[in-house]
Every structure is written in C-alpha cells, then in structure tokens.
C-alpha cells in the first residue's frame, strides 16, 4: 500500500474528510488478502444496493448504506476468522 505524506492526511482531516474511495486496479503488491477483502466488500455492496435502490438519492440513506456495508464486511470477516479457529 502506498505511503501518503502525513501532511496530506492532516489536510483531509481538517476539511472533515473521514474516508475516501480509491479508483484503480489492484496490483500484486496489494496481496491476496486485500483482493479477498475487496471482493467481499463489492459483494456486500451489491446486495445492499438492491435493498437500498429506492433511497440512495437521500444523503442520510447513503450514509446508512455505507455504515451497514462496513459493519456487514466486519461481521463476515469476524465470523470467518472464528470458524478458522474452531
């Protein structure tokens, strides 16, 4: 993962930017774990888009969509790691 100057991150935080989407293709340097997480996130978002399709023009619902997506990905990853240790 590329290193970003701390100054840039500090500037974004001062503007109130809490997250950003990065467009582009993954590289081998990103590794298989990053690719798996990316595919999981895409799958979760695809499923949620079907459920949120009528309300994604509302900024509040977009925020709820993003929060739900993050939580579902965390839950799935957590459950997967629990099953690996069983």
Secondary structure, DSSP 8 states (H G I E B T S, - for coil): -----HHHHHHHHHTT-------S---GGGHHHHHHHHHHHHHHHHHHHHHHTTTTTSHHHHHHHHHHHHHHHHHHHHHHHHHHH-
